[in-house]
């Protein structure tokens, strides 16, 4: 199932993407699974709607240095446990929405990542059971004001600006093994990152176990799982795309604030 959020005229809602049609569904009040999104009977041509970020997380949990290649390009030692920081919900944007270049920064970087969307309230979850709490997967971009992230600095400040967490275009639920995917990214159409998720230092299951041991994860919360080597700067006027074949392509322009 490919779950989306969409805007149709002045109406926002959730839907299931089937080919070129979006079938509207109701967001469940509790846990998310493929059977909990009740059909409304309404449908729209995909071309008649604008896709939004596919969920509204209460928090986005981010993992730094989760690919050996990225740790090497940053000159950082491999972490012994997951390096965590948080992006606020105000950082989340959807496909096509502009990444706004903050005036405080002189260098803003792209970071293509796999996003993990939680489906059930998770607290002290074991690694063996962790994937049972995952609803599905999406593409993500961990946008970073690199010059505001010195080695001993404030990661959340550098990564928490409004618009710094593009997600989408869909949440794909039909993925058996999140460590068997391949992530690519493109800057203005030029390939800049490519790696299998099998290179994760900490697997999705390990991350759900580790994070839920600290804080409760709620349905719709997102874990973004780190980026491979190849990060680089964005400039206003650029377009950055994240591609995971099983999920789709997430594209966002970069722009100066109005």
C-alpha positions in Angstrom: 0.0 0.0 0.0 1.2 3.5 -0.8 -0.3 6.0 1.7 -0.2 9.7 0.8 -1.4 13.0 2.3 -2.9 15.4 -0.3 -4.4 18.8 -0.8 -7.4 18.9 -3.1 -8.7 22.5 -3.5 -9.0 23.5 0.2 -9.3 20.0 1.6 -6.4 18.0 3.1 -6.6 14.3 3.8 -5.0 10.9 3.6 -5.4 8.6 0.6 -4.2 5.4 -1.0 -2.4 5.8 -4.3 -3.4 3.2 -6.8 -1.9 3.9 -10.2 -3.1 7.4 -11.2 -5.9 7.5 -8.7 -6.0 8.5 -5.0 -8.7 6.9 -2.9 -9.4 9.0 0.1 -9.3 7.3 3.5 -9.9 8.3 7.1 -6.9 8.6 9.5 -7.3 6.1 12.3 -7.5 7.4 15.9 -5.1 4.8 17.1 -2.5 2.5 15.7 -1.8 2.4 12.0 -1.9 -0.7 9.8 -3.1 -1.4 6.3 -6.6 -2.2 7.5 -7.1 0.8 9.8 -7.5 3.4 7.1 -11.2 3.2 6.2 -12.2 4.1 2.7 -14.5 7.2 2.3 -15.7 6.2 -1.1 -14.2 9.4 -2.6 -11.4 9.3 -5.3 -9.4 11.9 -7.1 -7.1 11.7 -10.2 -3.5 12.0 -8.9 -3.0 15.0 -11.2 -5.8 16.9 -9.5 -4.1 17.0 -6.1 -0.9 18.2 -4.5 1.0 15.7 -2.4 1.9 16.8 1.1 4.3 15.2 3.5 2.8 11.7 3.9 2.4 12.0 7.7 2.3 14.5 10.5 4.9 13.3 13.0 4.9 14.5 16.6 8.7 14.3 16.3 11.3 13.2 13.8 14.2 11.2 15.3 17.4 11.5 13.3 20.4 9.3 13.3 23.9 10.8 12.5 26.9 8.9 11.1 25.0 5.7 10.3 27.0 4.9 7.2 30.7 4.1 7.4 31.3 6.1 4.2 29.6 9.2 5.6 31.5 9.0 8.9 34.8 8.7 6.8 34.0 11.8 4.7 33.2 13.7 7.9 36.4 12.6 9.5 34.4 11.1 12.4 35.0 7.8 14.3 32.4 5.2 14.0 29.8 5.5 16.8 29.5 2.8 19.4 25.8 3.6 19.8 23.3 5.6 17.6 23.9 9.3 17.5 20.5 10.9 17.9 19.0 14.4 17.4 15.5 15.6 16.8 13.9 17.7 14.1 10.6 19.5 15.1 7.4 19.0 13.2 7.8 22.5 11.8 10.8 21.2 9.8 8.6 18.8 7.8 7.6 19.6 4.2 6.3 17.5 1.3 7.2 16.9 -2.3 7.8 20.0 -4.3 7.9 22.4 -1.4 10.9 24.7 -1.2 13.8 24.2 1.2 14.3 27.7 2.5 17.9 28.8 2.9 18.2 30.5 6.3 19.9 33.8 6.5 22.0 32.6 9.4 23.8 30.1 7.3 26.5 30.2 4.6 26.3 26.5 3.7 23.2 24.3 3.5 23.8 20.6 2.7 21.5 17.8 1.4 21.5 14.4 3.0 19.4 11.6 1.4 18.0 9.2 3.9 15.5 6.3 4.4 12.5 7.4 6.6 10.8 4.9 8.9 7.2 5.6 9.8 6.0 4.2 13.1 2.6 2.5 13.1 2.1 1.4 16.8 2.9 3.1 20.0 6.4 1.8 20.9 8.0 1.9 24.3 10.8 -0.5 25.3 10.5 -2.5 22.2 12.9 -5.5 21.6 15.0 -5.7 18.5 13.3 -8.9 17.6 9.8 -7.3 17.6 10.9 -3.9 16.4 9.7 -4.1 12.8 6.2 -5.1 14.0 5.9 -1.4 15.1 6.9 0.0 11.7 4.0 1.0 9.4 6.1 1.7 6.4 8.9 3.7 4.7 9.4 7.0 2.9 12.2 9.1 1.4 13.7 11.8 3.5 16.2 14.6 3.2 18.1 15.6 6.4 18.9 19.2 5.3 21.7 20.7 7.4 23.1 24.2 7.9 26.6 22.7 7.9 28.4 25.9 9.1 26.2 25.9 12.2 27.2 22.4 13.1 30.7 22.4 14.4 32.0 19.1 15.7 31.0 19.8 19.3 28.1 22.0 18.4 24.3 22.1 18.3 23.2 19.5 15.8 19.5 20.2 16.4 19.9 23.9 15.7 21.8 23.2 12.5 19.2 20.7 11.3 16.0 22.0 12.9 15.1 25.0 10.7 11.7 25.2 9.1 11.6 23.2 5.8 14.7 21.2 6.7 12.9 17.8 6.7 11.4 17.0 3.3 9.4 13.6 3.4 7.6 11.7 0.7 6.2 11.2 -1.8 4.4 8.2 -0.2 4.7 5.8 2.7 5.2 2.3 1.2 4.1 -0.5 3.5 5.1 -3.4 1.3 8.8 -3.6 2.2 9.8 -6.7 3.9 13.5 -5.9 4.6 14.5 -2.3 5.0 18.1 -3.3 4.9 17.7 -4.5 1.3 16.9 -1.1 -0.3 19.1 1.1 -2.5 19.2 4.9 -1.9 20.2 7.4 -4.6 20.2 11.2 -4.8 20.5 13.8 -7.5 21.4 17.5 -7.5 20.0 19.2 -10.5 19.8 15.8 -12.2 23.4 14.8 -11.5 23.9 11.7 -9.3 25.6 12.6 -6.1 24.8 9.7 -3.6 24.3 6.0 -4.0 24.4 3.2 -1.5 22.6 0.1 -0.2 20.8 0.4 3.1 22.7 -2.8 4.0 25.6 -0.4 4.9 23.7 0.9 7.9 25.9 0.6 11.0 22.7 0.3 13.1 19.7 -1.4 11.4 16.2 -0.1 11.5 15.3 -2.7 14.1 18.3 -1.7 16.2 17.2 1.9 16.0 13.6 1.3 17.0 14.9 -0.7 20.0 17.4 2.0 21.0 15.1 5.0 20.6 12.0 3.3 22.2 14.1 2.5 25.2 14.4 6.3 25.7 11.1 7.8 24.6 7.7 6.7 23.4 7.3 6.6 19.6 3.7 7.4 18.4 1.9 6.4 15.2 3.1 8.7 12.5 6.4 9.5 14.1 9.4 9.2 11.8 13.0 7.9 12.2 15.4 9.0 9.5 18.2 6.6 9.4 21.4 8.4 8.3 22.9 9.3 4.9 25.7 7.8 2.8 28.8 9.5 1.5 28.4 12.2 -1.1 26.8 15.0 0.8 27.2 18.5 -0.5 25.9 22.1 -0.6 22.6 23.3 -1.9 22.1 26.7 -3.4 19.0 28.7 -4.1 17.7 27.6 -7.5 18.9 24.0 -7.1 16.6 21.0 -7.0 17.5 18.0 -4.9 15.9 14.5 -5.4 16.0 11.4 -3.2 15.2 8.1 -5.0 14.4 4.8 -3.5 12.9 2.6 -6.2 10.4 0.8 -4.0 9.1 4.1 -2.6 9.5 6.7 -5.3 11.2 10.0 -5.9 11.2 13.0 -3.5 12.1 16.3 -5.2 12.4 19.7 -3.6 13.8 23.0 -4.8 15.9 25.3 -2.7 15.0 28.9 -2.4 15.7 32.1 -0.4 12.9 33.1 2.1 10.5 35.6 0.6 
